Amino acid sequence: MTDYREADFARLKTVPIARRSNKVDSSLLAHPPGPDRSFAAFWGALPAILAAQDLKYVVDRIALAAGRRAIVAMLGGHVIKVGLGPLLIELMRRKAVTHVAMNGSAAIHDFELAAFGATSEDVAAGLGDGTFGMAEETGNEMNAALARGAGGQQGAGEALAEYLRARRELPGRDVSVLVACAQLGVPVTVHAAVGAEIIHQHPTADGATIGANASTVCDDCPRQRNIKKITAFRRIQDVNNLDPEICLLEQGIPCNGPATRQGCGALCPQAGAQCIGCYGPADGVIDYGARLIAALASVIDSNDPEEIDRIIDGIPDLAGQFYRFNLAGSLLGAAKPAWNGN
């Protein structure tokens, strides 16, 4: 015996197939091209379904836009490592691509092909012995190229392309998308994931070069600053009515943007989370915590010492707030203790 009844299939309902909407019919299927061995015949024989249909649509749009509008090719590492770079170069020569936007992986694979003639290491083996992503020349040369470019106000794509063009030995010159962009005058940009690319784990990597700039996160933040005064600091998780348009600091949320180097795009404040200072102090900041104290003090609506103490007490972890990443380089960290051991 069981306490559970079997399903009553007599209650199921079916519908006539004539009433059903179908995505595939015989007119959309692939058909053999016959004796015609041309690419046009192959192209026409493809099915008008899913990826093949999407591919045809993209090709038609590119052909329609060529010579009339900008066409941006956005690509990841596999486009380069599986050998499609030369085809992309030909599209650039034919003005069918007018801008190339790479992620960091694509730039690394293309750089290695150009500079060393080979790329794509054995990831499993490298993870096993700890060598994954640790090719010395790749890290040294790419980070040097990026640093040199940053000094000349160049973006990563332009910096890498110009470095490769000037390199004495370049076995993969003819297959490099970066080099071709420089030769053909096609803008190329590299959109790296900060801290996630293999060259970022090398000792030659410089955080300021990778994405930072000279000013502060506040200068990148779209939130409005109205010089509003506050009477309390609050944890962001305790705020139910956070205004998406107004500066977090002016809503009583301790935000480290006023002292933090820009370059991240102020992503955290835009998403409703306070800046924690992971990009380090901005140029001209001698002591990170001192700059933050001044910024927080500027929004406190009180001249009474006891009231100010009460407001400051709303920040649960002062050391963590002011020196999460910077205590070792702060004036406090550099100070010598008064105790002499006696």
C-alpha positions in Angstrom: 0.0 0.0 0.0 1.1 3.6 -0.6 -0.1 7.0 0.6 0.6 8.5 -2.9 -1.9 8.2 -5.7 -0.7 7.6 -9.3 -1.1 10.4 -11.8 -4.4 10.4 -13.7 -3.3 10.5 -17.3 -6.9 10.7 -18.4 -6.8 14.3 -17.4 -4.0 15.2 -19.8 -4.9 17.4 -22.8 -3.5 17.2 -26.2 -3.8 19.7 -29.1 -4.0 19.2 -32.9 -0.6 19.6 -34.6 -2.2 22.0 -37.1 -2.7 24.4 -34.2 0.9 24.2 -33.1 3.4 26.9 -34.2 6.5 25.2 -35.7 10.1 26.7 -35.9 11.3 24.2 -38.6 9.7 23.1 -41.9 11.2 21.5 -45.0 11.9 24.8 -46.7 14.5 25.7 -44.0 16.5 22.5 -44.2 20.0 22.2 -45.7 20.3 20.8 -49.2 23.2 19.3 -51.0 24.9 21.7 -53.4 25.3 19.1 -56.1 28.2 19.2 -58.5 28.8 22.9 -57.8 31.8 23.1 -55.5 31.9 26.9 -55.2 31.8 28.6 -51.8 28.6 30.4 -53.0 26.9 27.0 -53.5 28.1 25.8 -50.0 26.8 29.0 -48.5 23.4 28.7 -50.2 23.1 25.1 -49.1 23.3 25.9 -45.4 20.0 25.5 -43.4 18.1 28.7 -42.4 18.0 27.5 -38.8 19.6 28.6 -35.5 23.4 29.4 -35.8 23.5 29.1 -39.6 20.6 31.5 -39.9 22.3 33.9 -37.5 25.6 33.7 -39.4 23.8 34.6 -42.6 22.1 37.5 -41.0 25.4 38.9 -39.6 27.1 38.5 -42.9 24.2 40.4 -44.7 24.4 43.2 -42.1 28.1 43.6 -42.5 27.9 43.6 -46.3 25.2 46.3 -46.1 27.2 48.4 -43.6 30.6 48.1 -45.3 31.9 51.4 -46.5 28.9 53.2 -45.0 29.0 52.7 -41.2 31.4 51.6 -38.5 31.7 47.9 -38.0 33.2 46.7 -34.6 34.5 43.2 -34.2 34.5 42.2 -30.6 36.4 39.1 -29.8 37.8 36.8 -27.1 40.8 34.6 -27.0 39.5 31.7 -28.9 39.0 33.7 -32.1 42.8 34.1 -32.1 43.9 30.8 -30.7 41.8 28.7 -33.1 43.4 30.5 -36.1 40.8 33.0 -37.3 43.1 36.0 -37.0 44.2 36.0 -40.7 40.5 36.1 -41.8 39.9 39.0 -39.5 42.9 40.8 -41.0 41.4 40.3 -44.5 38.1 41.7 -43.4 40.0 44.8 -42.2 41.8 45.1 -45.5 38.4 45.0 -47.3 37.0 47.7 -45.0 34.5 45.2 -43.6 35.8 45.7 -40.1 36.6 49.3 -38.9 37.4 48.7 -35.2 38.7 45.7 -33.2 37.8 45.3 -29.6 39.7 42.5 -27.8 39.5 41.0 -24.3 42.8 40.5 -22.5 43.0 36.8 -23.6 42.8 37.7 -27.3 45.5 40.3 -26.9 47.8 37.9 -25.1 47.4 35.1 -27.7 47.9 37.6 -30.6 50.9 39.1 -28.9 52.6 35.7 -28.4 51.8 34.6 -32.0 53.4 37.9 -33.3 56.4 38.0 -31.0 57.2 34.3 -30.5 55.4 32.5 -33.3 53.3 30.3 -31.0 50.7 30.5 -28.3 48.2 28.5 -26.2 49.9 26.5 -23.5 48.7 23.3 -22.0 46.5 24.6 -19.2 46.0 21.3 -17.3 49.7 20.7 -17.2 50.5 24.2 -16.2 48.0 24.2 -13.4 49.5 21.0 -12.2 53.0 22.2 -11.9 52.3 25.9 -11.2 53.7 27.3 -14.5 50.3 28.3 -16.0 50.5 31.8 -17.3 54.1 32.3 -16.1 55.9 32.6 -19.4 58.6 35.2 -18.5 58.9 36.9 -21.8 55.2 37.3 -22.3 54.8 39.0 -18.9 57.9 41.1 -19.2 57.3 42.4 -22.7 53.5 43.0 -22.5 53.8 44.8 -19.2 56.7 46.9 -20.5 54.7 47.8 -23.6 51.6 48.8 -21.5 53.7 50.9 -19.1 55.5 52.7 -22.0 52.1 53.3 -23.7 50.5 54.6 -20.5 53.3 57.2 -20.3 52.4 58.4 -23.7 48.6 58.5 -23.0 48.1 55.4 -25.2 45.5 52.8 -24.6 46.4 49.1 -24.3 45.6 48.2 -27.9 47.6 51.0 -29.4 50.5 50.4 -27.0 50.8 46.7 -27.7 50.5 47.2 -31.5 53.2 49.9 -31.6 55.5 47.8 -29.4 55.2 44.8 -31.7 55.8 46.9 -34.8 59.0 48.2 -33.4 60.2 44.8 -32.2 63.3 43.6 -34.0 62.2 40.0 -34.4 58.6 39.3 -35.2 58.0 35.8 -36.6 54.2 36.2 -36.6 54.0 39.6 -38.1 51.7 38.5 -41.0 49.2 36.8 -38.8 49.0 39.3 -35.9 45.7 41.3 -35.6 47.4 43.9 -33.4 50.1 44.5 -36.0 47.6 44.6 -38.8 45.5 47.2 -37.0 48.5 49.4 -36.7 49.5 48.9 -40.3 46.0 49.5 -41.7 45.1 52.3 -39.3 42.2 50.3 -37.7 41.6 51.3 -34.1 42.2 48.4 -31.7 41.2 48.4 -28.0 41.9 45.9 -25.3 39.3 45.4 -22.5 41.2 43.5 -19.8 39.7 41.9 -16.7 41.7 43.7 -14.0 43.7 41.1 -12.0 42.4 38.2 -14.1 44.8 38.2 -17.0 47.9 36.0 -16.8 50.3 38.9 -17.2 48.7 40.5 -14.1 50.2 37.8 -11.9 53.8 38.7 -13.0 56.1 40.8 -10.9 56.4 43.3 -13.7 52.6 44.1 -13.7 51.8 47.6 -12.4 48.2 48.3 -11.2 48.3 52.0 -12.1 49.3 51.1 -15.7 46.7 48.4 -16.0 43.7 50.7 -15.4 44.3 53.5 -13.0 44.5 57.2 -13.6 45.7 60.2 -11.6 42.5 61.5 -10.1 39.9 59.9 -7.8 37.0 57.5 -8.1 34.7 60.5 -7.4 35.7 62.0 -10.7 34.4 58.9 -12.5 31.3 58.5 -10.4 28.1 59.7 -12.0 26.4 60.2 -8.6 25.5 63.8 -7.8 27.3 65.7 -5.1 25.2 68.4 -3.5 27.3 69.3 -0.5 24.7 67.7 1.7 25.4 67.3 5.5 24.7 64.2 7.5 23.9 63.4 11.1 24.9 59.7 11.1 26.9 57.2 9.2 25.1 54.0 8.3 26.0 50.6 7.0 24.9 50.2 3.5 23.0 47.0 4.3 20.9 48.9 6.8 19.7 51.4 4.2 16.4 50.6 2.6 15.8 53.8 0.6 19.2 54.4 -1.0 19.0 57.1 -3.6 20.6 55.8 -6.9 21.4 59.4 -8.0 23.0 61.0 -4.9 26.6 60.6 -3.6 26.8 57.7 -1.2 28.9 59.8 1.3 26.1 62.4 1.4 23.7 59.6 2.2 25.8 58.7 5.3 27.5 55.7 3.6 31.3 55.7 4.3 32.7 55.7 0.8 36.4 55.7 0.0 36.1 57.3 -3.4 37.5 60.7 -2.4 40.9 59.2 -1.7 41.1 56.3 -4.1 42.8 56.4 -7.5 40.4 56.4 -10.5 40.5 53.9 -13.3 37.9 51.3 -12.3 35.1 53.3 -13.7 33.5 53.7 -10.3 31.7 50.4 -10.8 31.0 49.8 -7.1 29.3 53.2 -6.4 27.3 52.8 -9.6 26.1 49.4 -8.4 25.1 50.8 -5.0 28.1 49.6 -3.1 30.6 51.9 -1.4 34.2 52.2 -2.8 36.6 50.2 -0.5 39.8 51.6 -2.0 41.2 48.6 -3.9 42.9 50.8 -6.5 45.0 52.5 -3.8 45.6 56.2 -3.0 45.2 58.8 -5.8 48.1 61.0 -6.8 49.0 63.5 -4.2 47.6 61.6 -1.3 50.3 61.3 1.3 48.2 59.4 3.8 45.1 57.5 2.6 43.4 57.4 5.9 44.0 61.1 6.6 42.5 62.1 3.3 39.4 60.0 4.0 39.1 61.5 7.5 39.0 64.9 5.9 36.4 63.8 3.4 34.1 62.3 6.0 34.5 65.3 8.2 33.4 67.6 5.4 29.9 66.1 5.4 29.3 65.9 9.2 26.6 68.4 10.2 27.9 69.3 13.6 30.5 71.5 15.4 30.0 69.8 18.7 32.9 67.4 19.6 30.6 65.0 21.4 28.1 64.9 18.6 31.0 64.4 16.1 32.3 61.5 18.2 28.8 59.9 18.1 28.6 60.2 14.3 32.1 58.8 13.8 31.1 55.9 16.1 28.7 54.9 13.4 31.7 53.6 11.4 32.1 50.1 12.9 35.7 49.5 11.8 37.8 52.7 11.5 41.1 50.9 10.8 39.5 48.7 8.1 37.7 51.7 6.6 40.7 54.0 6.4 43.6 51.5 5.9 42.2 48.3 4.5 44.9 48.2 1.8 47.2 51.0 2.8 48.3 50.7 6.5 51.9 49.5 5.7 52.5 52.6 3.5 50.7 55.1 5.8 52.2 57.6 8.2 51.0 55.4 11.0 52.8 52.4 9.6 56.0 54.4 9.1 55.9 55.9 12.6 58.4 54.6 15.2 57.0 53.4 18.5 57.7 55.6 21.5 58.4 52.6 23.7 62.2 51.8 23.7 62.0 48.4 25.3 62.9 49.5 28.9 
